Amino acid sequence: MLLIQAFDHVMKRLPPKSLSPRLVLVGDGPARAHLEAVCKEKSIDAIFEGHLSGVDLAEAYASADVFA
């Protein structure tokens, strides 16, 4: 939840027409439905990848600019 709040905070302070960061969440668990609802409420176009492993997980980590 803190990560979504921080992302929302940053997005609201970006200058107009700047590059638009994407929030990608990898993993699956009991909080996913709540986090998806929070993103929808805040109009955050987050990508929920779900559970990844092996090469798919390695590629997700390697393509991230920020890992939290």
N, CA, C and O atoms as a CHARMM CRD file, in Angstrom:
* protein
*
  272
    1    1 MET  N      0.82200  -1.18400   0.00000 PROA 1      0.00000
    2    1 MET  CA     0.00000   0.00000   0.00000 PROA 1      0.00000
    3    1 MET  C      0.87500   1.26100   0.00000 PROA 1      0.00000
    4    1 MET  O      0.56800   2.23100  -0.69300 PROA 1      0.00000
    5    2 LEU  N      1.94100   1.24300   0.76300 PROA 2      0.00000
    6    2 LEU  CA     2.83900   2.39500   0.83200 PROA 2      0.00000
    7    2 LEU  C      3.44000   2.69100  -0.53800 PROA 2      0.00000
    8    2 LEU  O      3.57600   3.85400  -0.91700 PROA 2      0.00000
    9    3 LEU  N      3.79300   1.66900  -1.26800 PROA 3      0.00000
   10    3 LEU  CA     4.36700   1.85500  -2.60000 PROA 3      0.00000
   11    3 LEU  C      3.36200   2.52600  -3.54200 PROA 3      0.00000
   12    3 LEU  O      3.73400   3.40200  -4.32200 PROA 3      0.00000
   13    4 ILE  N      2.11100   2.12100  -3.47100 PROA 4      0.00000
   14    4 ILE  CA     1.07700   2.72600  -4.31700 PROA 4      0.00000
   15    4 ILE  C      0.87700   4.18400  -3.93300 PROA 4      0.00000
   16    4 ILE  O      0.73100   5.03700  -4.80800 PROA 4      0.00000
   17    5 GLN  N      0.86800   4.47900  -2.65500 PROA 5      0.00000
   18    5 GLN  CA     0.72900   5.86700  -2.20200 PROA 5      0.00000
   19    5 GLN  C      1.90800   6.71200  -2.67700 PROA 5      0.00000
   20    5 GLN  O      1.72100   7.84600  -3.11900 PROA 5      0.00000
   21    6 ALA  N      3.11400   6.16800  -2.58900 PROA 6      0.00000
   22    6 ALA  CA     4.30200   6.89900  -3.03300 PROA 6      0.00000
   23    6 ALA  C      4.25200   7.13300  -4.54200 PROA 6      0.00000
   24    6 ALA  O      4.58100   8.22200  -5.01300 PROA 6      0.00000
   25    7 PHE  N      3.84800   6.13000  -5.29100 PROA 7      0.00000
   26    7 PHE  CA     3.73900   6.26000  -6.74100 PROA 7      0.00000
   27    7 PHE  C      2.71900   7.34200  -7.09800 PROA 7      0.00000
   28    7 PHE  O      2.97200   8.17300  -7.97100 PROA 7      0.00000
   29    8 ASP  N      1.58000   7.33100  -6.43000 PROA 8      0.00000
   30    8 ASP  CA     0.54300   8.33700  -6.65600 PROA 8      0.00000
   31    8 ASP  C      1.08000   9.73600  -6.34800 PROA 8      0.00000
   32    8 ASP  O      0.80300  10.68500  -7.08100 PROA 8      0.00000
   33    9 HSD  N      1.83500   9.85800  -5.28500 PROA 9      0.00000
   34    9 HSD  CA     2.42400  11.13900  -4.88700 PROA 9      0.00000
   35    9 HSD  C      3.37000  11.66300  -5.97800 PROA 9      0.00000
   36    9 HSD  O      3.32100  12.83900  -6.33800 PROA 9      0.00000
   37   10 VAL  N      4.21000  10.79900  -6.48400 PROA 10     0.00000
   38   10 VAL  CA     5.16500  11.17900  -7.53200 PROA 10     0.00000
   39   10 VAL  C      4.42400  11.56500  -8.81300 PROA 10     0.00000
   40   10 VAL  O      4.75300  12.57400  -9.43700 PROA 10     0.00000
   41   11 MET  N      3.44200  10.78100  -9.20200 PROA 11     0.00000
   42   11 MET  CA     2.70800  11.04200 -10.44100 PROA 11     0.00000
   43   11 MET  C      2.02500  12.40900 -10.41700 PROA 11     0.00000
   44   11 MET  O      1.96200  13.09300 -11.43900 PROA 11     0.00000
   45   12 LYS  N      1.52000  12.80400  -9.25600 PROA 12     0.00000
   46   12 LYS  CA     0.82400  14.08600  -9.14800 PROA 12     0.00000
   47   12 LYS  C      1.78200  15.26700  -9.22800 PROA 12     0.00000
   48   12 LYS  O      1.34300  16.39700  -9.44500 PROA 12     0.00000
   49   13 ARG  N      3.06800  15.03500  -9.06100 PROA 13     0.00000
   50   13 ARG  CA     4.04400  16.11100  -9.06300 PROA 13     0.00000
   51   13 ARG  C      4.89100  16.16600 -10.33300 PROA 13     0.00000
   52   13 ARG  O      5.74900  17.03800 -10.46800 PROA 13     0.00000
   53   14 LEU  N      4.66200  15.26400 -11.24000 PROA 14     0.00000
   54   14 LEU  CA     5.40000  15.29000 -12.50200 PROA 14     0.00000
   55   14 LEU  C      4.91200  16.44300 -13.36200 PROA 14     0.00000
   56   14 LEU  O      3.71800  16.74400 -13.38200 PROA 14     0.00000
   57   15 PRO  N      5.82500  17.08900 -14.07000 PROA 15     0.00000
   58   15 PRO  CA     5.40000  18.16700 -14.96400 PROA 15     0.00000
   59   15 PRO  C      4.53000  17.61600 -16.09700 PROA 15     0.00000
   60   15 PRO  O      4.66600  16.45700 -16.48700 PROA 15     0.00000
   61   16 PRO  N      3.64000  18.45400 -16.61500 PROA 16     0.00000
   62   16 PRO  CA     2.80600  18.01600 -17.74800 PROA 16     0.00000
   63   16 PRO  C      3.68600  17.56500 -18.92100 PROA 16     0.00000
   64   16 PRO  O      4.77200  18.10000 -19.14200 PROA 16     0.00000
   65   17 LYS  N      3.21100  16.60300 -19.64100 PROA 17     0.00000
   66   17 LYS  CA     3.88400  16.06800 -20.83800 PROA 17     0.00000
   67   17 LYS  C      5.23400  15.41800 -20.54100 PROA 17     0.00000
   68   17 LYS  O      6.04000  15.23200 -21.45300 PROA 17     0.00000
   69   18 SER  N      5.49100  15.07100 -19.28400 PROA 18     0.00000
   70   18 SER  CA     6.72100  14.34200 -18.97900 PROA 18     0.00000
   71   18 SER  C      6.48200  12.85300 -19.24900 PROA 18     0.00000
   72   18 SER  O      5.34800  12.42600 -19.47000 PROA 18     0.00000
   73   19 LEU  N      7.53500  12.09300 -19.22800 PROA 19     0.00000
   74   19 LEU  CA     7.38400  10.65500 -19.40100 PROA 19     0.00000
   75   19 LEU  C      6.49800  10.11300 -18.28900 PROA 19     0.00000
   76   19 LEU  O      6.53000  10.60800 -17.16200 PROA 19     0.00000
   77   20 SER  N      5.73100   9.12900 -18.60000 PROA 20     0.00000
   78   20 SER  CA     4.79700   8.57900 -17.62200 PROA 20     0.00000
   79   20 SER  C      5.30400   7.23900 -17.10500 PROA 20     0.00000
   80   20 SER  O      5.29600   6.25200 -17.84000 PROA 20     0.00000
   81   21 PRO  N      5.74200   7.19100 -15.86000 PROA 21     0.00000
   82   21 PRO  CA     6.18800   5.91700 -15.28500 PROA 21     0.00000
   83   21 PRO  C      5.03500   4.92100 -15.20100 PROA 21     0.00000
   84   21 PRO  O      3.86800   5.31100 -15.17300 PROA 21     0.00000
   85   22 ARG  N      5.36800   3.65400 -15.16200 PROA 22     0.00000
   86   22 ARG  CA     4.36200   2.59300 -15.02400 PROA 22     0.00000
   87   22 ARG  C      4.64700   1.84900 -13.73100 PROA 22     0.00000
   88   22 ARG  O      5.80000   1.57700 -13.39900 PROA 22     0.00000
   89   23 LEU  N      3.60400   1.52800 -13.01900 PROA 23     0.00000
   90   23 LEU  CA     3.70900   0.72900 -11.80800 PROA 23     0.00000
   91   23 LEU  C      3.37900  -0.70900 -12.17300 PROA 23     0.00000
   92   23 LEU  O      2.26600  -1.01000 -12.60600 PROA 23     0.00000
   93   24 VAL  N      4.35300  -1.59600 -11.99500 PROA 24     0.00000
   94   24 VAL  CA     4.16700  -3.00900 -12.29500 PROA 24     0.00000
   95   24 VAL  C      4.39000  -3.77800 -11.00000 PROA 24     0.00000
   96   24 VAL  O      5.44400  -3.67200 -10.37200 PROA 24     0.00000
   97   25 LEU  N      3.39400  -4.54600 -10.61500 PROA 25     0.00000
   98   25 LEU  CA     3.47800  -5.33300  -9.38000 PROA 25     0.00000
   99   25 LEU  C      3.55100  -6.81000  -9.74900 PROA 25     0.00000
  100   25 LEU  O      2.70100  -7.32800 -10.47400 PROA 25     0.00000
  101   26 VAL  N      4.57600  -7.47000  -9.24000 PROA 26     0.00000
  102   26 VAL  CA     4.78600  -8.89100  -9.50200 PROA 26     0.00000
  103   26 VAL  C      4.51000  -9.65100  -8.21700 PROA 26     0.00000
  104   26 VAL  O      5.01200  -9.29300  -7.15200 PROA 26     0.00000
  105   27 GLY  N      3.72400 -10.67900  -8.32300 PROA 27     0.00000
  106   27 GLY  CA     3.38900 -11.50300  -7.17100 PROA 27     0.00000
  107   27 GLY  C      1.88600 -11.61200  -7.03700 PROA 27     0.00000
  108   27 GLY  O      1.12500 -10.89400  -7.68500 PROA 27     0.00000
  109   28 ASP  N      1.48800 -12.52000  -6.18700 PROA 28     0.00000
  110   28 ASP  CA     0.06500 -12.75600  -5.99300 PROA 28     0.00000
  111   28 ASP  C     -0.14100 -13.14800  -4.54300 PROA 28     0.00000
  112   28 ASP  O      0.65800 -13.88400  -3.96400 PROA 28     0.00000
  113   29 GLY  N     -1.19900 -12.66000  -3.97500 PROA 29     0.00000
  114   29 GLY  CA    -1.47300 -12.99700  -2.58700 PROA 29     0.00000
  115   29 GLY  C     -2.80400 -12.41800  -2.15700 PROA 29     0.00000
  116   29 GLY  O     -3.55400 -11.89100  -2.97800 PROA 29     0.00000
  117   30 PRO  N     -3.09600 -12.51400  -0.87400 PROA 30     0.00000
  118   30 PRO  CA    -4.41000 -12.10800  -0.37500 PROA 30     0.00000
  119   30 PRO  C     -4.69100 -10.61000  -0.48700 PROA 30     0.00000
  120   30 PRO  O     -5.85600 -10.21500  -0.44200 PROA 30     0.00000
  121   31 ALA  N     -3.68000  -9.77000  -0.63000 PROA 31     0.00000
  122   31 ALA  CA    -3.89100  -8.32000  -0.70900 PROA 31     0.00000
  123   31 ALA  C     -4.10900  -7.83500  -2.14700 PROA 31     0.00000
  124   31 ALA  O     -4.40600  -6.65900  -2.35800 PROA 31     0.00000
  125   32 ARG  N     -3.96800  -8.70500  -3.11400 PROA 32     0.00000
  126   32 ARG  CA    -4.03000  -8.26700  -4.51200 PROA 32     0.00000
  127   32 ARG  C     -5.34500  -7.56700  -4.85600 PROA 32     0.00000
  128   32 ARG  O     -5.32100  -6.49400  -5.45900 PROA 32     0.00000
  129   33 ALA  N     -6.47600  -8.13600  -4.49200 PROA 33     0.00000
  130   33 ALA  CA    -7.77000  -7.53500  -4.83200 PROA 33     0.00000
  131   33 ALA  C     -7.90000  -6.14100  -4.22800 PROA 33     0.00000
  132   33 ALA  O     -8.41500  -5.22500  -4.87000 PROA 33     0.00000
  133   34 HSD  N     -7.43600  -5.98600  -3.00300 PROA 34     0.00000
  134   34 HSD  CA    -7.50000  -4.67200  -2.34500 PROA 34     0.00000
  135   34 HSD  C     -6.58400  -3.67600  -3.06200 PROA 34     0.00000
  136   34 HSD  O     -6.97500  -2.53000  -3.28500 PROA 34     0.00000
  137   35 LEU  N     -5.38400  -4.09500  -3.41900 PROA 35     0.00000
  138   35 LEU  CA    -4.44700  -3.21400  -4.10600 PROA 35     0.00000
  139   35 LEU  C     -4.96600  -2.81700  -5.48500 PROA 35     0.00000
  140   35 LEU  O     -4.80000  -1.67100  -5.90400 PROA 35     0.00000
  141   36 GLU  N     -5.58800  -3.74900  -6.18500 PROA 36     0.00000
  142   36 GLU  CA    -6.18800  -3.42600  -7.47800 PROA 36     0.00000
  143   36 GLU  C     -7.30500  -2.39200  -7.30700 PROA 36     0.00000
  144   36 GLU  O     -7.43500  -1.47600  -8.11800 PROA 36     0.00000
  145   37 ALA  N     -8.10400  -2.54200  -6.25600 PROA 37     0.00000
  146   37 ALA  CA    -9.19100  -1.59100  -5.99100 PROA 37     0.00000
  147   37 ALA  C     -8.64200  -0.20800  -5.66000 PROA 37     0.00000
  148   37 ALA  O     -9.19100   0.79900  -6.10700 PROA 37     0.00000
  149   38 VAL  N     -7.57100  -0.14900  -4.88500 PROA 38     0.00000
  150   38 VAL  CA    -6.95700   1.13400  -4.53600 PROA 38     0.00000
  151   38 VAL  C     -6.43100   1.81400  -5.79700 PROA 38     0.00000
  152   38 VAL  O     -6.63500   3.01400  -5.98200 PROA 38     0.00000
  153   39 CYS  N     -5.76000   1.06400  -6.66000 PROA 39     0.00000
  154   39 CYS  CA    -5.23700   1.63500  -7.90400 PROA 39     0.00000
  155   39 CYS  C     -6.37100   2.14700  -8.78300 PROA 39     0.00000
  156   39 CYS  O     -6.25900   3.21700  -9.38100 PROA 39     0.00000
  157   40 LYS  N     -7.44900   1.39900  -8.86100 PROA 40     0.00000
  158   40 LYS  CA    -8.59200   1.83700  -9.65800 PROA 40     0.00000
  159   40 LYS  C     -9.18800   3.11800  -9.08300 PROA 40     0.00000
  160   40 LYS  O     -9.52100   4.04100  -9.82700 PROA 40     0.00000
  161   41 GLU  N     -9.32200   3.17100  -7.76300 PROA 41     0.00000
  162   41 GLU  CA    -9.87200   4.35200  -7.09200 PROA 41     0.00000
  163   41 GLU  C     -9.02400   5.59400  -7.34500 PROA 41     0.00000
  164   41 GLU  O     -9.55500   6.69000  -7.52000 PROA 41     0.00000
  165   42 LYS  N     -7.70400   5.41600  -7.36300 PROA 42     0.00000
  166   42 LYS  CA    -6.77900   6.53400  -7.55800 PROA 42     0.00000
  167   42 LYS  C     -6.44100   6.76400  -9.02900 PROA 42     0.00000
  168   42 LYS  O     -5.60900   7.61300  -9.34900 PROA 42     0.00000
  169   43 SER  N     -7.07700   6.01800  -9.91700 PROA 43     0.00000
  170   43 SER  CA    -6.82900   6.09500 -11.36400 PROA 43     0.00000
  171   43 SER  C     -5.36800   5.83700 -11.71100 PROA 43     0.00000
  172   43 SER  O     -4.80300   6.49400 -12.58400 PROA 43     0.00000
  173   44 ILE  N     -4.76500   4.88000 -11.02300 PROA 44     0.00000
  174   44 ILE  CA    -3.39700   4.46000 -11.31100 PROA 44     0.00000
  175   44 ILE  C     -3.47200   3.26300 -12.24800 PROA 44     0.00000
  176   44 ILE  O     -4.05700   2.23500 -11.90800 PROA 44     0.00000
  177   45 ASP  N     -2.88100   3.40100 -13.42300 PROA 45     0.00000
  178   45 ASP  CA    -2.90500   2.34000 -14.42100 PROA 45     0.00000
  179   45 ASP  C     -1.79400   1.33600 -14.11400 PROA 45     0.00000
  180   45 ASP  O     -0.80100   1.25100 -14.83700 PROA 45     0.00000
  181   46 ALA  N     -1.97700   0.58600 -13.04100 PROA 46     0.00000
  182   46 ALA  CA    -0.96800  -0.38400 -12.60900 PROA 46     0.00000
  183   46 ALA  C     -1.13800  -1.69100 -13.37200 PROA 46     0.00000
  184   46 ALA  O     -2.23700  -2.06100 -13.78300 PROA 46     0.00000
  185   47 ILE  N     -0.02700  -2.36700 -13.54300 PROA 47     0.00000
  186   47 ILE  CA    -0.02800  -3.68800 -14.15800 PROA 47     0.00000
  187   47 ILE  C      0.21600  -4.70900 -13.04800 PROA 47     0.00000
  188   47 ILE  O      1.21900  -4.63000 -12.33800 PROA 47     0.00000
  189   48 PHE  N     -0.67800  -5.64300 -12.90400 PROA 48     0.00000
  190   48 PHE  CA    -0.53800  -6.71000 -11.92100 PROA 48     0.00000
  191   48 PHE  C     -0.16200  -7.98000 -12.67400 PROA 48     0.00000
  192   48 PHE  O     -1.00800  -8.61700 -13.30200 PROA 48     0.00000
  193   49 GLU  N      1.10900  -8.33900 -12.60300 PROA 49     0.00000
  194   49 GLU  CA     1.62100  -9.48700 -13.35200 PROA 49     0.00000
  195   49 GLU  C      1.25100 -10.82700 -12.71600 PROA 49     0.00000
  196   49 GLU  O      1.22200 -11.84800 -13.40400 PROA 49     0.00000
  197   50 GLY  N      0.97500 -10.83400 -11.44100 PROA 50     0.00000
  198   50 GLY  CA     0.70900 -12.09600 -10.78100 PROA 50     0.00000
  199   50 GLY  C      2.00600 -12.82400 -10.46700 PROA 50     0.00000
  200   50 GLY  O      3.08200 -12.22800 -10.48300 PROA 50     0.00000
  201   51 HSD  N      1.89700 -14.10500 -10.18400 PROA 51     0.00000
  202   51 HSD  CA     3.06000 -14.92000  -9.82400 PROA 51     0.00000
  203   51 HSD  C      3.91900 -15.16800 -11.05900 PROA 51     0.00000
  204   51 HSD  O      3.42200 -15.60200 -12.09900 PROA 51     0.00000
  205   52 LEU  N      5.20100 -14.89100 -10.93300 PROA 52     0.00000
  206   52 LEU  CA     6.16900 -15.18600 -11.98700 PROA 52     0.00000
  207   52 LEU  C      7.29500 -16.01000 -11.38000 PROA 52     0.00000
  208   52 LEU  O      7.57100 -15.92300 -10.18400 PROA 52     0.00000
  209   53 SER  N      7.93400 -16.80400 -12.21400 PROA 53     0.00000
  210   53 SER  CA     9.09200 -17.56900 -11.75400 PROA 53     0.00000
  211   53 SER  C     10.05300 -17.76300 -12.92200 PROA 53     0.00000
  212   53 SER  O      9.72100 -17.48800 -14.07500 PROA 53     0.00000
  213   54 GLY  N     11.22400 -18.23200 -12.60200 PROA 54     0.00000
  214   54 GLY  CA    12.21900 -18.53300 -13.62800 PROA 54     0.00000
  215   54 GLY  C     12.58600 -17.33900 -14.48000 PROA 54     0.00000
  216   54 GLY  O     12.82400 -16.24600 -13.96700 PROA 54     0.00000
  217   55 VAL  N     12.63000 -17.55300 -15.78500 PROA 55     0.00000
  218   55 VAL  CA    13.04300 -16.52500 -16.73200 PROA 55     0.00000
  219   55 VAL  C     12.09700 -15.33100 -16.69800 PROA 55     0.00000
  220   55 VAL  O     12.54400 -14.18800 -16.79300 PROA 55     0.00000
  221   56 ASP  N     10.80300 -15.57800 -16.56300 PROA 56     0.00000
  222   56 ASP  CA     9.83500 -14.47200 -16.53300 PROA 56     0.00000
  223   56 ASP  C     10.09600 -13.54800 -15.34900 PROA 56     0.00000
  224   56 ASP  O     10.03500 -12.32700 -15.49200 PROA 56     0.00000
  225   57 LEU  N     10.38700 -14.11800 -14.18300 PROA 57     0.00000
  226   57 LEU  CA    10.68900 -13.31000 -13.00000 PROA 57     0.00000
  227   57 LEU  C     12.00500 -12.56100 -13.18200 PROA 57     0.00000
  228   57 LEU  O     12.10400 -11.38300 -12.83900 PROA 57     0.00000
  229   58 ALA  N     12.99800 -13.23400 -13.71300 PROA 58     0.00000
  230   58 ALA  CA    14.29500 -12.58900 -13.95700 PROA 58     0.00000
  231   58 ALA  C     14.14500 -11.42400 -14.92400 PROA 58     0.00000
  232   58 ALA  O     14.75700 -10.37500 -14.72200 PROA 58     0.00000
  233   59 GLU  N     13.34600 -11.58600 -15.96700 PROA 59     0.00000
  234   59 GLU  CA    13.12800 -10.50200 -16.92800 PROA 59     0.00000
  235   59 GLU  C     12.38100  -9.33200 -16.29100 PROA 59     0.00000
  236   59 GLU  O     12.66900  -8.17400 -16.59400 PROA 59     0.00000
  237   60 ALA  N     11.43100  -9.62600 -15.41800 PROA 60     0.00000
  238   60 ALA  CA    10.70300  -8.55200 -14.72400 PROA 60     0.00000
  239   60 ALA  C     11.66400  -7.75100 -13.85300 PROA 60     0.00000
  240   60 ALA  O     11.63100  -6.52000 -13.86800 PROA 60     0.00000
  241   61 TYR  N     12.51000  -8.42500 -13.10300 PROA 61     0.00000
  242   61 TYR  CA    13.49200  -7.74000 -12.26100 PROA 61     0.00000
  243   61 TYR  C     14.47100  -6.93800 -13.11400 PROA 61     0.00000
  244   61 TYR  O     14.78300  -5.79400 -12.78400 PROA 61     0.00000
  245   62 ALA  N     14.95200  -7.52000 -14.19600 PROA 62     0.00000
  246   62 ALA  CA    15.95200  -6.87200 -15.02600 PROA 62     0.00000
  247   62 ALA  C     15.39700  -5.63000 -15.74300 PROA 62     0.00000
  248   62 ALA  O     16.14700  -4.70300 -16.04900 PROA 62     0.00000
  249   63 SER  N     14.11100  -5.61600 -16.00300 PROA 63     0.00000
  250   63 SER  CA    13.54300  -4.47600 -16.72500 PROA 63     0.00000
  251   63 SER  C     13.09800  -3.35100 -15.81100 PROA 63     0.00000
  252   63 SER  O     12.69400  -2.29300 -16.29400 PROA 63     0.00000
  253   64 ALA  N     13.16200  -3.55200 -14.50900 PROA 64     0.00000
  254   64 ALA  CA    12.71600  -2.52700 -13.55700 PROA 64     0.00000
  255   64 ALA  C     13.76900  -1.43600 -13.39200 PROA 64     0.00000
  256   64 ALA  O     14.96900  -1.70900 -13.35800 PROA 64     0.00000
  257   65 ASP  N     13.29600  -0.20200 -13.28900 PROA 65     0.00000
  258   65 ASP  CA    14.18100   0.91100 -12.95700 PROA 65     0.00000
  259   65 ASP  C     14.27900   1.07000 -11.43500 PROA 65     0.00000
  260   65 ASP  O     15.29600   1.52400 -10.91000 PROA 65     0.00000
  261   66 VAL  N     13.21200   0.68900 -10.74800 PROA 66     0.00000
  262   66 VAL  CA    13.17900   0.72800  -9.28700 PROA 66     0.00000
  263   66 VAL  C     12.62000  -0.60100  -8.81300 PROA 66     0.00000
  264   66 VAL  O     11.60700  -1.07800  -9.32400 PROA 66     0.00000
  265   67 PHE  N     13.27700  -1.18900  -7.84600 PROA 67     0.00000
  266   67 PHE  CA    12.81400  -2.44900  -7.27500 PROA 67     0.00000
  267   67 PHE  C     12.53500  -2.20200  -5.80500 PROA 67     0.00000
  268   67 PHE  O     13.41700  -1.78100  -5.05700 PROA 67     0.00000
  269   68 ALA  N     11.30500  -2.46500  -5.39700 PROA 68     0.00000
  270   68 ALA  CA    10.94400  -2.25700  -3.98300 PROA 68     0.00000
  271   68 ALA  C     10.28800  -3.50000  -3.45100 PROA 68     0.00000
  272   68 ALA  O      9.90500  -3.54400  -2.28200 PROA 68     0.00000
